[in-house]
Amino acid sequence: MKQLLTLKWIDLIAQLLAIVLPLLTTSINNAIPYFLIAEGSVQTLSCIINRIFLKRRYRNVTRIGYELLMLILGLSAAMYWLPQIEFFAAIVAYILLYVSWFMALWYLLFTIAELKKIKKLIAGEENTEHLLTKKIAE
């Protein structure tokens, strides 16, 4: 379980870096696409890793909704390269400029919630182990 806690800390730090570093670059050279690419990449990788390693009982309930929204937006954004629906893809790209900021915050918040939940469960396990050890020693 402590490995899971380490994984969630790494996840949290990666989320923070993926938000802060592109924002700094954006403020320097006004390059918003860097934020979208960095944050989207980190969140996609994070979602895959958490889907593999994070058991259902540790997941935040809003993670499923987030993953569904990310899948829909990702598929919509992928349509950008299909010439028949270029107009639709342009609209999706424009929407992503605004929605991605909120999605980044949403993901960061439930990553923090999952981290707190795991820490609480670890504290409960350690307390239980301590009580069992004390009873055995008596």
Residue frames relative to the residue before (quaternion, step in Angstrom):
aa qw qx qy qz dx dy dz
M 1.0000 0.0000 0.0000 0.0000 0.00 0.00 0.00
K 0.6264 0.5350 -0.3532 0.4434 3.59 1.06 -0.62
Q 0.5880 0.5498 -0.3696 0.4641 3.60 1.17 -0.51
L 0.6240 0.5308 -0.3242 0.4730 3.55 1.10 -0.73
L 0.6291 0.5247 -0.3257 0.4720 3.57 1.03 -0.77
T 0.6365 0.5157 -0.3162 0.4785 3.58 1.00 -0.82
L 0.6363 0.5292 -0.3200 0.4611 3.57 0.98 -0.86
K 0.6766 0.4853 -0.2952 0.4685 3.61 0.93 -0.87
W 0.6154 0.5248 -0.3509 0.4719 3.62 1.05 -0.64
I 0.6390 0.5086 -0.3171 0.4821 3.58 0.98 -0.86
D 0.6301 0.5375 -0.3160 0.4628 3.57 1.01 -0.87
L 0.6703 0.5009 -0.2947 0.4615 3.59 0.90 -0.92
I 0.6650 0.4963 -0.3025 0.4690 3.58 0.90 -0.92
A 0.6387 0.5202 -0.3236 0.4655 3.59 1.00 -0.82
Q 0.6363 0.5230 -0.3285 0.4623 3.60 1.00 -0.80
L 0.6646 0.5054 -0.3035 0.4591 3.57 0.91 -0.92
L 0.6685 0.4928 -0.2987 0.4702 3.58 0.92 -0.90
A 0.6651 0.5074 -0.3057 0.4547 3.58 1.00 -0.81
I 0.6570 0.4617 -0.3128 0.5073 3.58 1.21 -0.34
V 0.7338 0.4657 -0.2473 0.4284 3.57 0.73 -1.10
L 0.6918 0.5006 -0.3070 0.4202 3.61 0.73 -0.97
P 0.6852 0.4439 -0.3145 0.4843 3.65 0.82 -0.78
L 0.6056 0.5458 -0.3689 0.4464 3.61 1.06 -0.60
L 0.6315 0.5148 -0.3305 0.4765 3.57 1.06 -0.74
T 0.6665 0.4846 -0.3104 0.4739 3.58 0.94 -0.85
T 0.6303 0.5365 -0.3309 0.4532 3.56 1.02 -0.78
S 0.6712 0.4895 -0.3091 0.4630 3.58 0.96 -0.80
I 0.6558 0.5048 -0.3116 0.4670 3.58 1.13 -0.56
N 0.8496 0.0815 -0.0118 0.5209 3.60 0.73 -0.99
N 0.4756 -0.7206 0.4123 0.2908 3.58 1.23 0.47
A 0.4080 0.7158 -0.4605 0.3303 3.57 0.91 0.95
I 0.1557 -0.8370 0.5216 0.0554 3.58 0.31 1.28
P 0.6048 0.5717 -0.3895 0.3946 3.68 0.90 -0.63
Y 0.5655 0.5853 -0.3960 0.4251 3.62 1.11 -0.52
F 0.6373 0.5179 -0.3263 0.4682 3.56 0.99 -0.81
L 0.6755 0.5078 -0.3045 0.4394 3.57 0.82 -0.98
I 0.6818 0.4820 -0.2867 0.4697 3.57 0.90 -0.90
A 0.6813 0.4890 -0.2961 0.4572 3.60 0.85 -0.95
E 0.7113 0.4534 -0.2713 0.4635 3.57 0.73 -1.01
G 0.6527 0.5148 -0.3147 0.4582 3.57 0.94 -0.84
S 0.6589 0.5072 -0.3068 0.4631 3.58 0.96 -0.83
V 0.6709 0.4912 -0.2981 0.4688 3.57 0.88 -0.95
Q 0.6870 0.4793 -0.2955 0.4594 3.60 0.88 -0.86
T 0.6244 0.5227 -0.3435 0.4679 3.59 1.03 -0.69
L 0.6614 0.4921 -0.2966 0.4821 3.58 0.90 -0.92
S 0.6494 0.5230 -0.3050 0.4601 3.56 0.97 -0.89
C 0.6443 0.5215 -0.3191 0.4594 3.59 0.96 -0.86
I 0.6578 0.5043 -0.3087 0.4666 3.58 0.95 -0.86
I 0.6708 0.4932 -0.2979 0.4670 3.59 0.87 -0.93
N 0.6806 0.4767 -0.2935 0.4727 3.58 0.92 -0.88
R 0.6033 0.5477 -0.3581 0.4559 3.60 1.07 -0.64
I 0.6926 0.4702 -0.2700 0.4757 3.58 1.04 -0.79
F 0.8313 0.3028 -0.1175 0.4510 3.59 0.69 -1.10
L 0.6910 0.4781 -0.2882 0.4592 3.61 1.08 -0.54
K 0.3494 -0.7481 0.5264 0.2029 3.56 -0.54 1.17
R 0.6806 -0.5317 0.3328 0.3785 3.52 -1.19 0.64
R 0.6718 0.5217 -0.3176 0.4190 3.62 0.91 -0.82
Y 0.6743 0.4746 -0.2976 0.4811 3.61 1.22 -0.36
R 0.5807 0.6194 -0.3635 0.3834 3.58 1.22 -0.39
N 0.4730 -0.6245 0.5441 0.3004 3.49 -1.21 0.63
V 0.5613 -0.6452 0.3979 0.3320 3.58 -0.96 0.85
T 0.6690 0.5077 -0.3168 0.4409 3.62 1.07 -0.55
R 0.4505 0.7041 -0.4486 0.3163 3.61 1.25 -0.17
I 0.6429 0.5324 -0.3334 0.4382 3.61 0.94 -0.82
G 0.6584 0.5006 -0.3029 0.4735 3.58 0.96 -0.86
Y 0.6359 0.5273 -0.3197 0.4641 3.54 1.02 -0.82
E 0.6766 0.4988 -0.2987 0.4518 3.57 0.86 -0.97
L 0.6342 0.5186 -0.3287 0.4699 3.59 1.04 -0.73
L 0.6533 0.5028 -0.3070 0.4755 3.59 0.94 -0.89
M 0.6492 0.5175 -0.3144 0.4603 3.58 0.98 -0.85
L 0.6419 0.5187 -0.3198 0.4655 3.58 1.01 -0.79
I 0.6604 0.5045 -0.3043 0.4656 3.58 0.92 -0.91
L 0.6911 0.4655 -0.2823 0.4754 3.59 0.85 -0.93
G 0.6351 0.5340 -0.3290 0.4509 3.58 1.03 -0.74
L 0.6672 0.4767 -0.2981 0.4887 3.57 0.94 -0.85
S 0.6364 0.5222 -0.3268 0.4643 3.57 1.04 -0.78
A 0.6630 0.4975 -0.3026 0.4705 3.58 0.97 -0.84
A 0.6184 0.5520 -0.3433 0.4416 3.58 1.09 -0.68
M 0.5895 0.5884 -0.3604 0.4200 3.59 1.19 -0.48
Y 0.4359 0.7147 -0.4441 0.3194 3.57 1.27 -0.21
W 0.7202 0.4468 -0.2452 0.4707 3.56 1.07 -0.72
L 0.5765 0.5459 -0.3977 0.4598 3.59 1.24 0.08
P 0.3929 -0.7745 0.4400 0.2285 3.61 -0.39 1.17
Q 0.6059 0.5857 -0.3684 0.3926 3.63 1.07 -0.59
I 0.7978 0.2413 -0.1242 0.5384 3.59 1.01 -0.66
E 0.1153 0.8457 -0.5075 0.1179 3.53 1.07 0.79
F 0.6477 0.5304 -0.3234 0.4411 3.59 0.96 -0.83
F 0.6469 0.5133 -0.3086 0.4721 3.57 0.96 -0.91
A 0.6618 0.5114 -0.3011 0.4582 3.57 0.93 -0.89
A 0.6268 0.5273 -0.3369 0.4643 3.58 1.04 -0.70
I 0.6312 0.5173 -0.3251 0.4778 3.58 1.04 -0.74
V 0.6484 0.5113 -0.3123 0.4698 3.60 0.94 -0.89
A 0.6448 0.5169 -0.3238 0.4606 3.59 0.94 -0.85
Y 0.6450 0.5122 -0.3112 0.4740 3.58 1.00 -0.79
I 0.6437 0.5107 -0.3131 0.4762 3.58 0.99 -0.85
L 0.6402 0.5453 -0.3218 0.4349 3.58 0.99 -0.85
L 0.5688 0.5972 -0.3845 0.4146 3.60 1.09 -0.58
Y 0.7485 0.3722 -0.2025 0.5100 3.57 1.06 -0.72
V 0.6810 0.5073 -0.2954 0.4378 3.58 0.89 -0.92
S 0.6137 0.5914 -0.3577 0.3817 3.60 0.96 -0.77
W 0.6100 0.5488 -0.3579 0.4457 3.61 1.06 -0.65
F 0.6879 0.4695 -0.2748 0.4805 3.56 0.96 -0.89
M 0.6266 0.5301 -0.3311 0.4656 3.56 1.07 -0.72
A 0.6284 0.5318 -0.3342 0.4590 3.59 1.01 -0.78
L 0.6637 0.4890 -0.2945 0.4833 3.58 0.96 -0.86
W 0.6307 0.5350 -0.3222 0.4606 3.58 0.96 -0.88
Y 0.6764 0.4893 -0.2930 0.4661 3.59 0.86 -0.97
L 0.6378 0.5257 -0.3230 0.4611 3.56 0.97 -0.85
L 0.6735 0.5098 -0.2990 0.4439 3.60 0.90 -0.89
F 0.7319 0.3887 -0.2829 0.4829 3.59 0.82 -0.76
T 0.5341 0.5653 -0.4208 0.4670 3.59 1.21 -0.19
I 0.6354 0.5101 -0.3151 0.4865 3.59 1.03 -0.80
A 0.6480 0.5186 -0.3160 0.4597 3.61 0.95 -0.86
E 0.6582 0.4948 -0.3105 0.4750 3.60 0.98 -0.81
L 0.6214 0.5382 -0.3328 0.4620 3.57 1.03 -0.78
K 0.6630 0.4992 -0.3032 0.4682 3.60 0.91 -0.89
K 0.6408 0.5316 -0.3173 0.4540 3.58 0.99 -0.84
I 0.6680 0.4898 -0.2979 0.4745 3.58 0.93 -0.90
K 0.6346 0.5240 -0.3312 0.4615 3.60 0.98 -0.82
K 0.6475 0.5202 -0.3091 0.4633 3.58 1.00 -0.86
L 0.6638 0.4992 -0.3018 0.4681 3.58 0.95 -0.85
I 0.6355 0.5129 -0.3288 0.4744 3.59 1.02 -0.76
A 0.6423 0.5171 -0.3213 0.4656 3.59 0.95 -0.87
G 0.6513 0.5152 -0.3063 0.4653 3.59 1.01 -0.80
E 0.6491 0.5086 -0.3092 0.4736 3.57 1.02 -0.81
E 0.6599 0.5034 -0.3100 0.4637 3.58 0.93 -0.89
N 0.6345 0.5208 -0.3236 0.4706 3.57 1.04 -0.78
T 0.6502 0.5081 -0.3081 0.4735 3.59 0.98 -0.84
E 0.6487 0.5093 -0.3132 0.4708 3.60 0.95 -0.87
H 0.6389 0.5276 -0.3218 0.4581 3.57 0.99 -0.84
L 0.6688 0.4941 -0.2988 0.4683 3.60 0.93 -0.88
L 0.6503 0.5079 -0.3182 0.4668 3.59 1.00 -0.81
T 0.6440 0.5145 -0.3150 0.4704 3.57 0.97 -0.84
K 0.6491 0.5180 -0.3077 0.4644 3.58 0.99 -0.83
K 0.6595 0.5002 -0.3093 0.4681 3.61 0.96 -0.84
I 0.6494 0.5165 -0.3134 0.4618 3.58 0.99 -0.83
A 0.6595 0.5203 -0.2973 0.4538 3.57 1.02 -0.85
E 0.6433 0.5167 -0.3324 0.4568 3.60 1.10 -0.61
